[in-house]
Amino acid sequence: MNKNTAGAVLVLIIAAAGLVYDKPWAWGFAAATCALAFLAEKLSELDTVGAAILRLGFALLSWATVVAAFIALTA
């Protein structure tokens, strides 16, 4: 399993848990995670310092939304 598949499975688990436990915030954070990871991946095609900084920011934000989804599920 490559890293993209593992990440997709993680987001699917978060979204499914949000559905099962009726936590709509978890769905929103799962969607935000996917969007931010997509943007980070697209920025990897550019070879500039600014794109690298933005890519790092989007990657960190995508992990922050995973943590926020976890908190939304446990609250």
Backbone bond lengths (Angstrom), bond angles and torsions (degrees), N, CA, C in turn:
res aa  C-N    CA-C-N  psi(-1)  N-CA   C-N-CA  omega(-1)  CA-C   N-CA-C  phi
1 M - - - 1.444 - - 1.535 107.23 -
2 N 1.326 116.58 126.65 1.463 118.91 178.81 1.532 110.50 -84.05
3 K 1.329 115.91 174.35 1.471 119.82 -174.73 1.523 112.32 -65.71
4 N 1.316 118.50 -31.97 1.466 119.81 179.07 1.523 111.28 -68.96
5 T 1.323 116.88 -39.04 1.457 120.25 178.40 1.516 110.47 -67.34
6 A 1.313 117.07 -41.22 1.463 120.44 179.28 1.528 110.56 -63.29
7 G 1.322 117.13 -41.46 1.461 120.46 177.51 1.516 111.97 -64.76
8 A 1.322 116.30 -40.14 1.464 120.23 179.05 1.526 110.95 -64.92
9 V 1.314 117.08 -38.84 1.467 120.56 177.86 1.529 110.37 -65.54
10 L 1.329 117.05 -40.37 1.463 120.95 177.91 1.527 110.97 -60.58
11 V 1.315 116.99 -45.99 1.467 120.78 -179.64 1.528 110.37 -67.01
12 L 1.330 117.45 -36.89 1.463 120.88 177.08 1.527 110.88 -63.27
13 I 1.316 117.19 -40.97 1.464 120.94 178.14 1.524 110.41 -63.71
14 I 1.330 116.92 -42.80 1.470 120.61 178.37 1.523 110.35 -61.74
15 A 1.327 116.93 -46.97 1.464 120.35 -179.35 1.535 111.17 -64.06
16 A 1.327 116.79 -40.82 1.470 119.94 179.19 1.523 111.05 -65.57
17 A 1.330 116.97 -40.63 1.462 119.71 178.03 1.524 110.30 -64.68
18 G 1.321 117.31 -38.91 1.460 120.30 176.17 1.512 112.22 -63.05
19 L 1.326 116.43 -36.22 1.464 121.01 177.91 1.531 110.65 -69.21
20 V 1.317 116.21 -45.76 1.461 120.43 -177.41 1.528 111.39 -65.11
21 Y 1.328 116.60 -42.56 1.456 120.54 -176.31 1.529 113.08 -94.33
22 D 1.325 117.14 9.40 1.463 123.38 177.33 1.532 111.52 54.32
23 K 1.333 114.62 54.62 1.464 122.11 178.39 1.535 108.19 -118.87
24 P 1.328 117.91 88.29 1.463 119.82 -176.31 1.528 113.90 -62.88
25 W 1.346 117.78 -25.62 1.463 119.13 177.75 1.525 110.69 -62.07
26 A 1.318 117.13 -34.49 1.465 120.37 179.15 1.523 110.52 -64.20
27 W 1.342 117.08 -37.25 1.472 119.63 177.27 1.512 110.42 -63.11
28 G 1.327 115.89 -45.06 1.461 120.22 -179.89 1.515 112.33 -62.57
29 F 1.321 116.84 -41.70 1.463 119.61 177.85 1.523 111.38 -67.59
30 A 1.326 117.63 -34.51 1.467 120.39 176.37 1.529 110.38 -64.77
31 A 1.328 116.78 -41.62 1.463 120.42 177.46 1.523 111.14 -64.89
32 A 1.340 116.76 -41.34 1.465 120.64 177.94 1.529 110.93 -63.98
33 T 1.322 116.92 -38.26 1.464 120.80 177.22 1.518 110.71 -59.64
34 C 1.321 116.27 -46.35 1.467 120.44 179.74 1.526 111.30 -62.75
35 A 1.319 116.76 -44.36 1.466 120.53 -178.58 1.528 111.18 -64.21
36 L 1.317 117.53 -44.76 1.460 120.74 -179.10 1.529 111.64 -67.23
37 A 1.323 116.82 -39.06 1.472 119.74 177.39 1.520 110.91 -65.90
38 F 1.332 117.00 -37.23 1.465 120.79 177.34 1.523 110.43 -63.44
39 L 1.329 116.97 -45.27 1.464 120.40 179.31 1.532 111.45 -63.42
40 A 1.319 116.67 -40.29 1.466 120.02 178.19 1.524 110.52 -63.38
41 E 1.315 117.07 -39.63 1.464 120.44 179.76 1.527 111.25 -67.56
42 K 1.317 117.44 -39.85 1.464 120.72 178.69 1.524 111.44 -66.24
43 L 1.328 117.18 -35.19 1.457 120.30 178.81 1.526 112.19 -70.01
44 S 1.327 117.52 -18.12 1.468 119.29 178.77 1.528 111.52 -68.45
45 E 1.326 117.01 -16.41 1.464 121.02 178.41 1.527 111.70 -75.32
46 L 1.330 117.44 -21.30 1.462 121.71 179.86 1.524 109.86 -90.13
47 D 1.300 116.06 143.90 1.464 120.51 -176.07 1.529 110.32 -115.28
48 T 1.323 116.04 60.78 1.462 120.97 177.02 1.521 109.00 -130.04
49 V 1.309 115.75 161.16 1.463 120.68 179.59 1.528 110.10 -67.12
50 G 1.329 116.61 -41.08 1.460 120.29 178.88 1.518 112.37 -61.05
51 A 1.329 116.45 -41.27 1.464 120.13 178.58 1.525 110.69 -66.16
52 A 1.320 117.13 -36.74 1.467 120.55 178.84 1.523 111.09 -65.88
53 I 1.326 116.61 -39.74 1.464 120.31 178.45 1.524 110.39 -67.25
54 L 1.329 117.10 -43.90 1.465 120.66 176.99 1.520 111.32 -62.58
55 R 1.322 115.86 -40.40 1.466 119.79 179.74 1.518 110.40 -61.74
56 L 1.320 116.83 -44.39 1.459 120.46 177.64 1.523 110.51 -61.75
57 G 1.326 117.01 -42.26 1.456 120.56 178.52 1.519 112.53 -61.90
58 F 1.322 116.75 -44.90 1.466 120.05 178.66 1.524 111.36 -65.48
59 A 1.320 116.99 -38.26 1.467 120.10 178.50 1.524 110.80 -64.83
60 L 1.319 116.89 -43.73 1.470 120.01 178.35 1.525 111.43 -65.27
61 L 1.329 116.17 -40.38 1.470 119.24 177.40 1.526 111.82 -64.67
62 S 1.329 116.91 -35.91 1.469 118.70 178.97 1.527 110.69 -64.91
63 W 1.335 117.34 -37.81 1.468 119.38 176.38 1.515 110.79 -71.24
64 A 1.316 117.27 -33.14 1.467 120.07 177.14 1.529 110.40 -64.20
65 T 1.318 117.45 -35.57 1.472 119.53 178.37 1.527 111.14 -71.39
66 V 1.331 117.48 -28.26 1.471 119.52 173.93 1.531 109.30 -65.41
67 V 1.312 116.33 -43.74 1.464 120.63 178.10 1.534 110.08 -64.11
68 A 1.330 116.77 -42.57 1.466 120.11 178.39 1.527 111.24 -62.80
69 A 1.323 116.93 -37.99 1.472 119.77 176.94 1.526 110.91 -64.52
70 F 1.324 116.58 -40.16 1.454 120.53 177.28 1.531 110.22 -61.40
71 I 1.324 116.15 -44.27 1.465 119.69 178.56 1.528 110.50 -64.39
72 A 1.321 117.48 -39.59 1.467 121.20 178.42 1.530 110.97 -63.55
73 L 1.324 116.30 -34.13 1.468 119.35 179.96 1.528 112.16 -74.89
74 T 1.316 116.49 -30.46 1.465 118.72 -177.03 1.524 113.34 -91.30
75 A 1.322 116.59 -12.94 1.477 119.33 -178.56 1.515 111.34 -83.01
